[in-house]
Amino acid sequence: MTSVETVSNHTILTAGEGPAAEVINPRGAAPICLVCEHASAFIPAALDNLGVAPDQRHSHAAWDIGGRDLAVALSKSLDAPLVASRVSRLVYDCNRPPSAPDAIPAKSEVVEVPGNADLSTTDRAARVAEIYEPFRALLTATLDAFQTPPVLVTIHSFTPIWFGQPRKVALGLLHDSDDTLAKAMLATAPDGLDTRLNAPYSVTDGVTHTLREHAIPRGLPNVMIEVRNDLISDPAGVARFDRILGQMLTSALQTQVAS
């Protein structure tokens, strides 16, 4: 399965750089659809690195560190399809609607993004058409391909320090209007792991767009998972959270079925 092209004359992604999104393990048999909106730090050549300093191009501002590795591991261990972005969220944040000011951020925490400042309407429209719409269309097509309605699980990571303030939470389980799966997973969290509901973000921060756009209208069970990125910055950490989250999700789903 490939991403859906929405414009014929690309100005951002070249043929060799695209597509904007991909499906990993498209034939996964589990009734689970994994999503990683911030899986890549890639900035297309046409955007000249957006003027971002070299030491920031692979920072948490550009992508969710460890997020793709964890999502791929879960895709394998759960045997579930994974829809992942292939472009940095500094180009376009696929977990934001086009109307959101931070969909194309001019500044992310303390990181300045000169290439996003004072964008014209045409330039913003090109980002939406070439990055967001293909991602959205691919996720829609992937969900449509399930024989039975799946669970939608989005995978993210967050930085241990935000605006100079340390974050102690290790694992966040976020929800929008449907808190069923998030609360069920919270009940299965292992002892000693600081796991919280709607932390370090919540719906008021505008972070549940994918859930609101793709899960809520379909009535799909859903959850947004946030792991502190220092805990998944190496293969051992990824393997640990693959086991933890796989067990939590499986137990939570079994509990829901039983009830």
N, C-alpha and C positions, 0 to 999 in steps of 0.2 A: 504494500500500500504506500502511496506517495502523497505528498501534500498537494493541495488543490491550488492551482495558480489563479489569482484573481485579477491580475492586470497583464497586458501583453507586452508593455514596454517598461521593463524594470530599470530603475535608476539607482537602486541600492545594491541588491544582491546580483552578482553575475551568475551565469549558468554554472560556473565551476564552484561557486560559493554556496549555492542553494542545495536543497530547499530550506525554507525557514523552519520547518518542523519535521519530525520523523516519528515513526512507530517502531518500537523495539519489541520483539517477540509478538508480532501481530496475530499469531495463531495460538496464543496462550489460552489454555482451557478454563482457567479459573474465572468465576463470575465477578471479576474485579478489574476495574480500569484504573491504572496508575497514571498520574500526570506530574510532570516536572517542568514548570513554566520558566524556571531560572536555571536551566541545566548547562548553559554555555556562557563563556566570557567572550565569544567571538564578535568582533566588530568588522563589518565589511570594509574592504579597502577604499571604496568610494567615499567613506565618511572620515577618512584620515584620522582614525583613532578617536574621533570626536574631541580632539584636543586634550584628552585625559592623560595625565602624567603616567609615564611607564610603570612606576611602582604601584599604581592604582588600577591598572587594566585587568588584573586578576585578583583584585581584592573583593570583599563581600559586596562592594557597591556594584560590581559588574555582573556577579552571578551568585548563586547559593553554593558556597564552597562545600564540597562533599555531597551535595544534593543529588547530582546525576549518578555518582558511584553508588549511593545508597539505593536510589530508585532502580537502577539496573540490577543490583543484587536482589532486591525484592521482586522484581519482574521475573528473575530466574527462579528464586526459591518458592514463590507463590504460583509460578507459571501463569503470569498475568500480563496482558498487553500494557505497554508504557508509551504514552505520548509525551514527547520531549521537545522543547524549543532548541534550536541550533544557533540562536543569536542572542547576544547579551541583552539584559534588561535595560541597559543604558541606551540601547537603540530603540527598543520598545519593550515595556513590561507587559508580557502576555497575561498577567494576572490583574490587569487594569483595563477598564473600558476606554474607548477613544475619548470620552468626555472628561476623563480624570486628568487633572493637571500633572500628576506624577507618572502618567503612562509614558511620558518622554521627559525625564527629569533634567532640569538644568543644574541641579545640585542634589547629590545623594549623601545624606549626613554631612560630612565635611568635605566631600569630594566634588569639586567643580567640574561641570561638563560643558565646556564652551561650545561644543558642536551642537548642543541642544538649546542654546540660548536664542531667543527671538526668532524661532522658526516661523517660516511663512505658512499660510494655510495649505499651500501646495506641498511643501515639504512634510508637514504633519500627515497629510493625506497619503503621501507615498509610504511613510512608515506604517500606517495602519494597513494599507493595501498589500504591502509586500511582507510584512512580518506578522501582524496580529490576525488578519483575516485568514491567511493560510493555516496558521496554528488553530484558530477557532474552527475552521472547516474540517481540518484533519481530526480534531477531537470529536466533533459532531459525527463524522463518518465512522469513527472507531466505535463510538457508543451505539450508533445505529446498527453496527454489524453483530452485536451480541444477540444470541438467540433468546436469552432471558435478561431482564433488566439487571445490570451489574451494580456493584458498589463503586462509588467514585472516591478515590483517595489521592490527594495531592501531597507531594513530598517537597519540603523546603528545609533550609537551614538558616540560622541566625547568628550574628556575631556576638561573642561573649561580652564585648564592651560597646555601648551605644552612647554617643555624645559624652564619653568619659565615664559613664556609669557602668559598673560591672553588673552582669546578669547571672543570678545563681541558678535559675531554672534550667534544667537540662533538656526536658522534652515538653513541648506544648501540643495540646490537642484542641484545635480550633473548630468552631462551627458557625453557621449562619442561623437561619430560622429553625433548622432541625438539629437538635443537640443529641439525638438518640445514640448514634454510633460513637461520638466523642465521649459521652459519659460512660458508655459501655466499655470502651477501651481504657478510660481512666480507672475504672474498677479493677482492671486486670494488670495495672502497672506494677512492675517489680518493686519490692521493698528497697529503699535506699536510693532510688532514682527520683530526683526532684521533678515530678510530672505534674503539670497544672493544666487546667481548662482555660482556654482563651489567653494564653501567655506565650511569648511576650507581646503578642498582638491580639486584637479582637476585631469584631465586625466594624467597630467604630473607626478603625484605622483604614478601612477600605480594602482589606486583604482577602476577602472571601468572594471576589468577583467570579472566579472559576466555579465555585460551588453554586453561586447564585445564578450564573448563566447556564450551566450545564447539568447540575444535579437537582436543584430545587424544582425547576419546572417539570422535570421528568418524574419527580417523586422518588429519586434514587437515594438510598442510604449514602451518607458522605461524611468525610472528615478531612481536615487540613492538618498535616503533621509538620511540626517545626522541631528540628534537632539543633542544639547548640553546635556550631561548626567545629569547635576544637575537639569535640567528641567523635567526629567522623572525618578527621583530616588525614587519616592513614588507613591502610587496608584492615588492620586489626579493629579499629573503631567502626568501620563500615560493617565488617562481619558481625561485630557485637550487636549493633543496632538492627541489622538484618534479622538476627535471631529474635531480639526483643520485640521488634515491631511485628514480625511475622506471627509470633506467639500471641501478642496482644490482639492483633486484628482477627486472627483465627478464633481465639477464645471469645471475643466480643460478638462475632458473627454467629458462632454456635449458640451463645446465650440468647441472642435475638431470635434465632430460629426456634429454639426450645420454648421461648416465652410466647 
